[in-house]
Amino acid sequence: MTILSSSSRKVAWLKLVGLSVVTWMFLGEFLPWMYEVVPPLRHSYEQQAKYDIAAGAIYYTDVPVSLDSEMASREAVQKAIELRASSM
């Protein structure tokens, strides 16, 4: 006797296929539609396209804009600390 009967395998496969279709519809159809309909998302998408920003790549340190951003943030924090220390 097998652990999964033939009918439970069919149900499992149908669930897998169904969830795959739902995931594809959400990621491939719904999210792109949201970026077209919602003005802040559309603006964000247009700015990323305009300045050639790969939003997913920013999390990696080998992207030049990531290093520039980190250095600018570090400099701003250091200046704020110095300003606060000098005002005390």
Secondary structure by P-SEA (a helix, b strand, c coil): cccccaaaaaaaaaaaaaaaaaaaaaaccaaaaaaaccaaaaaaaaaaaaaccccccccccccaaaaaaaaaaaaaaaaaaaaaaaac
